């Protein structure tokens, strides 16, 4: 079951702020997940996925969380300083 549009859109600023505050640990969790094909039980990534739950359809909240984190990491590597900054 999918959430209504306003609820689904409200998760993004919360998720982005959470990523900005915890990017190193979340990246470590994601790297572990990719190497071991599972997350540790105490991985902070679970919390990010739960933040993304309102936007999920068919239990894809972990994929949504992964995409948001990867997008943040790419922007950071490109030298963008703000989570909302657009590519030039």
Secondary structure, 3 states (H helix, E strand, C coil): CCCCHHHHHHHHHHHHHHHHHHHHHHHHHHHHHHHHCCCCCCCCHHHHHHHHHHHCCCCCHHHHHHHHHHHHHHHHHCCCCCCCCCCC
